[in-house]
Amino acid sequence: MTARVIGLAEGRAMSCLLCASDNHAEFGGEILSYFRGLKNLDKPSVWVFPKLFVCLDCGSSRFMTPESELALLARGAPAREGSINPRPCRIAA
């Protein structure tokens, strides 16, 4: 199955940036973004639900972070209850 994906910003079909393939598909995604480092352990994680654009030949993937979640990441603080993880992620170093 070959599927053409609409470009992220241009609104046109794009080839893979790594292998130049036109064999792409679009998927829904769930990504939990967290702030790295010990100083950020008290900051909550931010859930992002982007459209994933995946090259079905090499596996390269791209996505755009939705504007509301991008603002949360830029500020480093939660704004909406539905898009944050109430417990901070604790990553072992």
C-alpha positions, 0 to 999 in steps of 0.5 A, spaced: 500 500 500 502 506 498 500 513 501 501 520 499 502 524 505 500 532 505 506 536 507 506 538 514 506 546 513 506 547 505 499 543 504 503 539 498 505 531 497 512 531 500 518 525 499 521 523 505 527 527 507 532 521 508 530 516 503 526 520 498 521 515 498 514 517 496 511 511 500 508 515 506 502 514 511 499 518 516 498 515 523 495 518 530 500 519 536 500 520 543 507 523 546 509 524 553 513 530 553 517 532 559 522 537 562 529 534 562 534 534 568 534 534 576 531 541 576 525 540 572 523 534 576 517 538 579 514 540 573 509 536 570 509 532 563 505 535 557 501 530 553 501 531 545 497 528 540 500 529 533 499 526 527 505 522 525 507 522 518 511 516 517 516 513 511 514 506 510 520 505 507 526 507 512 521 509 518 523 516 518 517 520 522 515 527 523 510 531 526 508 538 528 506 539 535 499 542 536 499 550 538 496 549 545 501 544 547 507 548 544 505 554 548 505 549 554 512 546 553 515 553 551 512 556 558 514 550 562 508 550 566 501 547 565 495 551 563 489 545 561 488 539 566 486 535 560 493 535 556 498 534 562 500 528 566 498 530 574 505 526 576 511 529 574 515 523 570 521 521 574 527 519 569 533 515 572 539 518 570 
